[in-house]
Amino acid sequence: MNINRLITFLDKDASQFTKSDIIRFIEANEIKILNFRCVGDDGRLKTLTFVIDSRQHLDAILTAGERVDGSSLFPFIEAGSSDLYVIPRYRTAFVNPFAEIPSLDILCSYYDKDGNPLAISPENILRKSQKILQERTGYTFHAMGELEYYAISDDYGLYKTEDQRGYHESSPFIHWSALRTEAMLLVASCGGQLKYGHAEVGNFSKDCKLYEQNELEFLPCDAEDAANQLIIAKWILRSLGYKYGATISFAPKITIGKAGSGMHVHTKLVKDNKNCMSNNGILTDTAKKAIAGYLYLAPSLTAFGNTIPTSYLRLVPHQEAPTNICWGDRNRSVLVRVPLGWTGKTSMIQDSNPNEPLDNTDFSQKQTVEFRCSDNSANIHLLFAGLAVAARYGLEMPDALEYAQQRYVDVNIFDSANKSRASALEQLPDSCADSALRLRQQAEIYNQYNVFPQTVIDGVIKKLQSYNDANLRNEILNSENKVIETVNKYFHCG
């Protein structure tokens, strides 16, 4: 039933693809073009295109990779020594769904002049974070993202949905559900593992334009694969928007007073192919220690997950996006949420379908812990690497369980009745400038075991500081023109 053509043709899981498999598929399917796809510093897919002229030529490309100019892809590389290798990862191959000429795309990794994985490459930093987590604790880090976006088009005034009431709305009251469904099929054909898609709460009309918010949610998987599929999904959504004349924006804030777009990240720790976040429906100490790590490093994690000034127009008090550093069960006002689990003692499916026999399936594998402040300006690989570092740090914190318990809340902290509880909690940064400061304060934790090179930390700090946005929120909130100017500047982030 898999719609990834390579998996169907080769009759094997993508993780088992070899060079000979790729060559066999290309020859049998008359593929004419091979695209090397690399993730640049801006988080977008870059393309290096080859016309395949012989089997020998194809074999050479797939064996040796190619050279690229690293200084044009990463700001931390000097032009005088900028040559890098890009080497294909066969398991990531997919048929390009938009190419008129039959084309195969493969994601690549960066290597330095000595043939070593490029230390500053975000993809390599994520891989190192996984390696250290596994070596130190025995766990691997799985993740999945909730990809929220706005589809923007002409407003014809048909079948209007009430402002900010678009959650799970259906066609014809949502106008771009067909684009979302087509995107899901294409994401799956490129190897993405999707959970579902739906209309989100945000919808409004302005200046004869219709703004509709949608979401694609993925299934948890190895963090490297999870990062790749988010980046591919963004490319697919934008390409479809271009095809159909709708603008797709992943910007964290479109305008003041309307729902912003986040990228909630669900996480779990896995050992021996078993989810270790819950046991018999009860959150494990392993999960609570990971939560402690997320909370402790939350101020600096924003440096990777909330990377532009408009990120902090979304992170404001009394909105669903969190501002207080705390956690809770099923509570959407917290930074780290433990979503509802399938822990009931009775079978809901049998109750709803009396003819079905009782099913005692263990659903504990589904339990995740959700990190809720990040958005689609994120450097996804660095964010996932930072969360893996935070999980490891929490597992090694001697007082992790106590630390987590002190920051547990079971009330709506935006309710005025709980003002004293909210005021006792630490706050997330309110600007890129503040986020840069927090990263500098906690940099040593990311540097530990050489996971994050100091060059990368310094580069992220420098970029965040360059926005000079310490007082931006106060400067623009009373001026619609300044808000629009700021939003437009970062409209196509990520």
N, C-alpha and C positions, 0 to 999 in steps of 0.2 A: 504493500500500500504506500510505500515511500515514493514521493514525487521527485526526489533528487535523481536525475537521470543517471549519474555515475553510479550511485548505490544500486539502482535497479539493474543497470547493464552489467556491472562487475559482480553483483550478487555478494557484496561484502560491506561491512561497516566502513565508513569513511576513515576511521582511525587506522585501518589496515591497508589503505591505498599505498601502492608502490609506484616507482617510476615506470615500470613496464605496464602497470595498469593504466596509467595516464596515457602512455603512448598507444596502447591498444584501443582505448576509447576514442582518442583523437582520430586514429586511422579508420576505425569502423564507422564513425559518425561524420566523416569528412569535415572535420574542424579545420578552418583555414587560418584562424588568428589565435594567438596565445597572448593573454594579458597578465603581466605581473602586477599585482595590486599590493601597495604598501601603505601603511598608515603614517601620515605626516604628523608634525608637531601640532597642527591644528585639529587633529582627530579625524580628518577626512581621508578617504581612499585616494591614493595617487595611482597613476596608470603608466606602465611601460609596455608598449605593444610590439609584438613580433609577428611577421608574416612567416608562416611555416612553409619552407620550400623543399624540405626533404626529411626523411627519417633521421639521417645523421645530424642535420641541423637541429631538429627537435630534441634529440638525445643530448646534444651538447648544451642546449639552453637549460634543460631540466637537470643536468648534472652539475654544471658550473655556475649557474645563475648569471648575474650581470653586474656591471659597475654602475654606480649612480653618484651624483654630487650631493653629499650629505649636508653641506653648508646651506643648500637651498631647501632642505627638508627639516633641519633642526637648527635652532638659534645658538646652540652651544658648541658648534663645530666651526673651526676657522677655515676660511677658503683656501689657505695654503696647504692644508692637509685634510682635504674633505672627501677623498674617494672612499666609498663604502661598497661592500658587496650586498646584493639582495639575493637571497636563496629561497627557492620555493618550498612551501610546506605542503606536500602532496595531499594530506588529509583535508585541506581547505578548498580543493578544486571544485568548481561549479560551472555549469554552462551559463554564459551571460544571457539573461532573459531579454535584454533590450537590443542586442546587436543584430543588425540586418544580415551581416556576414557571420556564419557559424563561428562562435568564439568561445574559448575556454579561459576562465579566470582562475588564478591561484594567488592566495595571500602569501606574502614573503616575510622573512625575517632579515634584520640588518646584521652584518658582520664587519669587523674592522679590518685593517690592512694585514693583520697577522692571522686572520681567519677565526678570530674569537667573537662570540656574541657581543654586539655593540653595547657597552656598559650603560650608556645613556638612553638607549631605546626603551620607550615605555613598555613595549611588548616583552622585552627581555627583563625589565624590572619586575613585571608581574610574574614571569616565570621564576625569577630568583625568590620572590616572596613566597611562592608556593613551595619551592624546594626547602627553604629554611623552616617554614611552618611544619612541613612533613618531617624533617630531620629532628626538630626540637620537640615536637608534640605527638607525631604519628598521624595527625589529621591532614586532610586535604580540604581546600576551601572551594565551595561551590557557590555560585551566584546566579542571579537572573535580574534583569532590569524591567521596569515598567516604562515604556517609551511613550510619553505624552507629546502631542503635537497639535498645532492648529492648521486646518485647511481653510484657506482664504480665497474667496471668489466673489463674483458679482452677486448682489442681493436682488432677487427677482420678487421678493415679497410673498413667496408661496409657502404654505404650511409652516408657519412660524412656531418655533419652540420658545417657551417663556425664558426670558433672560436668566442665564446661569442655572438652568434646569435641564440640561441636556444629558444627564447621566443615564446611560443605557437606552437612550432614545432610539427609535427605529425609523427607517424610511417610511413615508416621505418627509417626516419631520426632521430627519437628519439627511443632508443632501450629498454627503461624500462617503456613505457606507460602502458603495461599490468599489471606490478607490481603496478603502481600507481592506476589503475582502480580497481584492486582486493583489494588494501588497502582501497579505498573509500567504497567499499561494506562492508568490514569487520568493518570499523569504524562505519558505519551506523547501522550495526547489533548489535554493542555494545552500541548504544545510541547516537553516535555523530551526530551533525546537520551540514552537509556539504553544502557549497555554490557551490564549484566546485574544479576541479583539472586541472593542466596544466603543460607543460614543461616551465621551467624558462630560463632566458638568459644564465646562465653559462653552458658552455660545452667546453671541451678541451681534448686532448690526451697527455699523458706523460708516459714515461717508459713502453710502451706497455699496458697502462691502459686507459680506457675510463671513463671520468668524466662527468656525466649528471646531471644537476640540475632540480629539479621538485618542485612543490608547491601544498599543499592542503590548501584550504581556507574554513573557517567555517562560520556559520551564527551567528550573535550576539545573545547572551542569557545571563541569569544570570551568573555573573562572576565566581561563584563557579563551575557551570556546565561547563563553557567555559574552566576553568583550567583543570578540570578532563579529558575532551575529548582530549585536547592537549597531555596530558601525556599518555592516552590510545593509541592515534594515533602514537606516537613515538614508543611505544612498538610493535604495529602492523607492522609498517614499518620495524623495525629492524628484527622482526620475519620472515617476508616475505623475506627480503634480505638474511637472514640465510638459509631459505628454498630453494631459487633459486640461491644461490652462488654469490650474489651481496652484496658488503659492503655498508651500509647506514650510512652516516655521517651528523650530524646536526651542525658540527663545523662552527663557524662564518667565518673562513678563511681557505681555503684549501691550497692556495699558493698565492704568491704575483702576482698582475697583472691580476687576474681572479676574477669573481664575487664572493663575499662572500654570506653567507646565513644569512638572518635576520629573525626576527619574529616580523613583524609589528603587532601592536595591534589596532584594530578598537574599538572605545568606543562610548557609548551613555548613556544618563541619561534618566530614565523612571519614569513617575509618572502616576498613575491610568491607567496603561497599555498603555500609550501614549509616543511615542518618543518625547522628548522635545528639540531636537537639531536644528530643523528648523521649520519655520512657513511660509506657502505659498512660499516655495522655498528660504526663506531668513534665514540665520543663526541666531539663537536666542541669546539674551544676556546670557541665561543660558549656551549655548554652549561656548560662548566667555569667560565667567568666568571660566568654566572648563579648557579651553585652557590656560588661565592665570595661573591656578594652575599647569598644566602639565609643562609649561615653567619654572615657579619659582622653582619647585622641580626637574626639569630635571637632574641637575648635580648629585644629590643623587639617583635618580631613576636608574641610571646606576649601582649602587651597587647591585641591585636586577635583573637587566635586561641584564647586560654585565659583567659577573662575572669571566672571565678568561683573561689572557694576550692577547690571539689572538682575543678577542673581539675588541681590540683597534688597531689591524692591519686592521680591516674592517672599523673602524670609522676614515677615513683619508680624508683630503681635496680633492675636485675635483672628488669625487666618488658619486654614488647615495646615499650611506649611509650618513646621515647628520652629521655635526660637529658643525654647528652654531645653537644657541638656538633662533628659530624664527618659525613663522607659515605662512601659505598661502593657497590659493585655488588651488587645482589641481597641486601644485608645488612640484615636487619630490626632490628638493634640500633643503627642509625645514625639521625641526624636527617634527612639527605637521602639518599634511596636512588635508584639508577639501576636500574629494574626490568629483568628479563630481556627482551631484544629478540629479534625473529625474524631472527637473523643467521646461522643455519646455512647451510652451503654446499650441503646436499642438501635435497630437498623432502620434508618430513615427511609432507605430505598424500599424496604419491605412494607413500611407503613404507607408509603405513597403508592405502592404497587402490590396489593394483597396477594396476587398470584405468584409472586416471586418467593423462592425459599429464603430462609434467613442466611445472610452473608456475614461471616465473621472476619472479613478481610481487615488486616492491620494497616491503618492509614497513617501510622506515625512517620513514615517516610516523607510525608507531605509537609511536615512542620518546618517552618522557616522563621527567621528573625529579620525584620525589615528595618533598614536604615533609610530615613525619610527626608533628609534635607537636600540631597544632591539634585542637580538638574542637568539638562542636556548640553550645557556649556562644558561639562566635565571632560577632562582627559580620562576616558573610560579605563584604559589600562592602568594609569597611575592611581585612579580612585580604587579600583579593585585590589591593586597591590597594597595601597594604604589600608584598606579594610582587612586584608590578610595579615598585615603587620599588626593591626590593632587586635585582631583575634588572638594572634600568638602572644602579644603583650598581656592581654587579659588572662590567658591561660597560665602565664608565668607570674602574674601579680600575686604576692602572698596574701593580700587582703581583698582579692577580687570579689568574693561573694558578699562581704560586708559593704564594699564600695558600691556594688550594684544595688543591694538592698536599700541603702540610704537614698538612692535616686529613683526608686520605684514609686510611681504614682498610680492611684486607682480612681482619680477624679478628673474632670475637665479643668485643666489648669487655666483655661481662658475665662472660666466663670468667675465673676467678681467675688463670689463667696469663697473662692480658693486663692485669693490674691496673696495671702501670706505664704502659702505653699509655693506659689510661682516665684515670689520674690527671693526665696531661699535657694533657688536653683541657679546654677551657672548658665549664662546666656551664650548662644552662638555668636560669632562675629557679625557685625552689622555692615561690613564693607570689605572690599578686596584689601584695603590697607590694613584693616584689623586682622583679616585672615593671614596676611603675610607675616604680621607680628607673631601670631599664634604658631605658625609653622616654624619660624625661627626659634621660638621657645621650646618646641618639641622635636626639633630636627634630629637630635641625637638618637631618638627611638627609631626613626626611619633609616638612619645611617647604620644602625646596628647590624652586624653580620654582612655589611656591604650590600644591602638590598637597594637602597636609594643612594646613588652617588651624590656627593655634596654639590657637584656641578649642577645637577638637576634641581636640587633643593634651592640653590642660589638663583638659578634661572627662573624658577617658579616665583620665588619671592620678588625678584626684580620685575617680572611681568606684572604681578599683582600691584606692586607699588607704583608702576608707571601710570595707572589709571587716576591716581590722585583723587580718590573718591571718598575720603574719610567723612566729608560732610555732604556728599552728593544727595542723600535722601532728603535732608532739610532744604537743600538749595533748589530742588526741582519740584517738590510735591505740590507747591502752590502755583505752578506754572505749567499749564497743559502743553504749551509749545516746547518747553524744555523736556518734559516727559517724552513727548513724541520724538524729539531729536535724539534723546538718549536711547529710546527703544529701537529706533531705526538703525542706529549705529551698530547694534549687536543683534539685529534681526535674524541673521543667518549664521548664528554661532554653532559650533560643534559639527 
